[in-house]
Amino acid sequence: MADPPADTSAQPDASINHAAALAYWSSNPPTVNSMLGGHPQLSRIDLQSSANFLAKLRRSSRTHPPGKPLARAVDCGAGIGRVTLGFLAKVVEVVDVVEPVEKFTRELVAGEGRGLKAVGKIGEVFNVGLEEWVPADDTYDLVWNQWCLGHLTDAQLVEYFRRCRGALVKGGWIVVKENMSTDLEERDVFDEVDNSVTRTDGKFRTLFKQCGLKIVATEVQRGFPKELYPVRVYALQPDG
Ligand SMILES: C[S@@+](CC[C@H](N)C(=O)[O-])C[C@H]1O[C@@H](n2cnc3c(N)ncnc32)[C@H](O)[C@@H]1O
């Protein structure tokens, strides 16, 4: 008997299973190598580009011009705090952290980040998934999301972005830095290894619009190996 036709109506994000994703990440050691899927050498150029991107945003900001550090940011899906330690803590007074895998945040606050935690530079640590995290309104100058949003379904992402929009202070930014699907049919792609979805640029733009966010700057990460997914960073602000 012939196989039934593939169900092309099923969306890739329907395969997301949070328990499986957490099991995958919990089985990984708390290292930069595992945060970057075996490409630890990319961390430096990634962090430098992120710092340049934020500096550019601040140069065109009336509310957050260059000069003193930003008051408060949050590193979302932070892992072991690679972004917190290598970038955010250098340009922000207090950095909160959201990360569901406790083993990773334990490494951050007891390891390299111990001194920063002791002086309050690393603020609150929330050990929950972003789909459950409810930030306080009017709190953050910067909400940084990197290489973690593929763990949320489209519907969860829209709700999450709406909460983040409310959590921004006036003139603040939500930043999204993620791999982009290069699927020839422009579909999102489900990754069975870490149980996440790699979205297309078009999908991200549709989701941003749905939750009332506008793109105020975006660029493609330069200097990464061609065989990897392209990485794009977006800065978002409430639309109106
Ligand atoms: C590829 S690592 C990136 C870590 C960090 N953002 C960085 O750039 O170094 C993905 C992280 O997402 C976390 N994660 C998995 N499911 C998540 C969820 N539902 N909400 C937030 N983070 C999640 C994993 O535990 C892991 O720390």
PDBQT file of the ligand as one rigid body, heavy atoms in Angstrom, charges set to zero:
ROOT
HETATM    1  C1  LIG A 301      21.729  27.996  22.145  1.00  0.00    +0.000 C 
HETATM    2  S1  LIG A 301      21.589  28.312  23.892  1.00  0.00    +0.000 S 
HETATM    3  C2  LIG A 301      21.842  30.064  23.870  1.00  0.00    +0.000 C 
HETATM    4  C3  LIG A 301      22.206  30.644  25.195  1.00  0.00    +0.000 C 
HETATM    5  C4  LIG A 301      22.518  32.137  25.178  1.00  0.00    +0.000 C 
HETATM    6  N1  LIG A 301      21.383  32.929  24.746  1.00  0.00    +0.000 N 
HETATM    7  C5  LIG A 301      23.721  32.442  24.319  1.00  0.00    +0.000 C 
HETATM    8  O1  LIG A 301      23.551  33.091  23.268  1.00  0.00    +0.000 OA
HETATM    9  O2  LIG A 301      24.815  32.037  24.691  1.00  0.00    +0.000 OA
HETATM   10  C6  LIG A 301      19.807  28.136  24.104  1.00  0.00    +0.000 C 
HETATM   11  C7  LIG A 301      19.328  28.357  25.508  1.00  0.00    +0.000 C 
HETATM   12  O3  LIG A 301      17.892  28.404  25.497  1.00  0.00    +0.000 OA
HETATM   13  C8  LIG A 301      17.452  27.781  26.685  1.00  0.00    +0.000 C 
HETATM   14  N2  LIG A 301      16.022  27.410  26.568  1.00  0.00    +0.000 N 
HETATM   15  C9  LIG A 301      15.462  26.218  26.243  1.00  0.00    +0.000 A 
HETATM   16  N3  LIG A 301      14.129  26.294  26.300  1.00  0.00    +0.000 NA
HETATM   17  C10 LIG A 301      13.822  27.570  26.668  1.00  0.00    +0.000 A 
HETATM   18  C11 LIG A 301      12.600  28.262  26.936  1.00  0.00    +0.000 A 
HETATM   19  N4  LIG A 301      11.413  27.661  26.803  1.00  0.00    +0.000 N 
HETATM   20  N5  LIG A 301      12.678  29.552  27.329  1.00  0.00    +0.000 NA
HETATM   21  C12 LIG A 301      13.878  30.164  27.451  1.00  0.00    +0.000 A 
HETATM   22  N6  LIG A 301      15.055  29.559  27.214  1.00  0.00    +0.000 NA
HETATM   23  C13 LIG A 301      15.028  28.286  26.829  1.00  0.00    +0.000 A 
HETATM   24  C14 LIG A 301      18.383  26.604  26.843  1.00  0.00    +0.000 C 
HETATM   25  O4  LIG A 301      18.335  26.056  28.153  1.00  0.00    +0.000 OA
HETATM   26  C15 LIG A 301      19.714  27.251  26.497  1.00  0.00    +0.000 C 
HETATM   27  O5  LIG A 301      20.311  27.806  27.615  1.00  0.00    +0.000 OA
ENDROOT
TORSDOF 0
